[in-house]
Amino acid sequence: MDFYPQTGVTLTPERLLRTEAFLHKMGLRYEGGADYTVQLVSDSGDIVGSGSLCGSVLKYIAIDPALQGEGAALTLVSELVAEAMRRGIRKLFLFTKASNEMLFRGVGFYTLAATRDVCFMENGRAGLARWLDSVPRLPGRVGACVMNCNPFTLGHRYLVETAASMVDSLYLFVVSEDSSRFSFKDRLAMVRLGTGDLDNVLVLPGGEYMISKATFPTYFIKEGADADSIYASLDVTLFGQKIAPALNISRRFVGTEPYCRVTNNYNEVMKQLLPACGVEVVEIERTGGISASRVREALDRGDIDAVRALVPATTADYILKGRTE
């Protein structure tokens, strides 16, 4: 089948309907967020390939099976990578079905982590290694927490302080995304202010290699599948197989989660997968029903006294300063 690429496709309502129909035929769903789209079109005008650049992530890549062996995937991905380079984006990622891993290896992507269901890939062989090299090595028995802290509460403080007392050194990775109430910059600042007195705790951005639930795409996951478990398994696999060994992390600390099913499920996945990687999962009992959601609710009500009762003074001062500026 002959085809030709159309670059910078504008997803008008009519074109979007056609694109969604094509993706559906290929077992995918359009979830929005496309910054730039490339499509392959047949002589008759039918869409036979499509892919989009969404920030630094390639999404919605689908090729009609009739084009197998015709170089269609290479054409599509090359156009998207070229546009990313024009935009100054050098590091690119993609999430795909596990069955597509070899296809994307063939167009210059390398596997960071793979599970039975999904594969996480990057357009460079050394990106993860360079990030790991940039992380300071900590002495003695090393533990880790990975937290969102939206915002940093007394519950977070209790978990970190307790975890720090159980190891010689503790990494505290703050999830690096801006899909929360508080920006990543603000969340990182609040965590650093709230833990500054703990000498054996190093607070760092989680970076691109700790996958955020908020940014994990589900467009390629079958309807009815447990997307939360698929996401958790991929994130935990990458942490257990690549990050923990490189940083000598032997313990990962989490808080018990009686309220949020998604977080509780993530904890269970960690307990299933991390011990095989030599990482002990330690659950620390949640304190007094304190949660970041309660803080956000109090802020929405304008109940400053309730906010101060739920967060360290450093967090309260940071938040309230922002509200008065």
Secondary structure, DSSP 8 states (H G I E B T S, - for coil): --EEEE-S----HHHHHHHHHHHHHTT----S--SEEEEEEETTS-EEEEEEEETTEEEEEEE-GGGTTTTHHHHHHHHHHHHHHHTT----EEEEEGGGHHHHHTTT-EEEEE-SSEEEEES-SSHHHHHHHHS----SSEEEEEE--SS--HHHHHHHHHHHTTSSEEEEEE---S-SSS-HHHHHHHHHHHHTT-TTEEEEE-GGGS--TTT---TTS-TTS-HHHHHHHHHHHHIIIIIHHHHTEEEEEEE--SS-HHHHHHHHHHHHHGGGGT-EEEEE---TT--HHHHHHHHHHT-HHHHHHHS-HHHHHHHHHHHH-
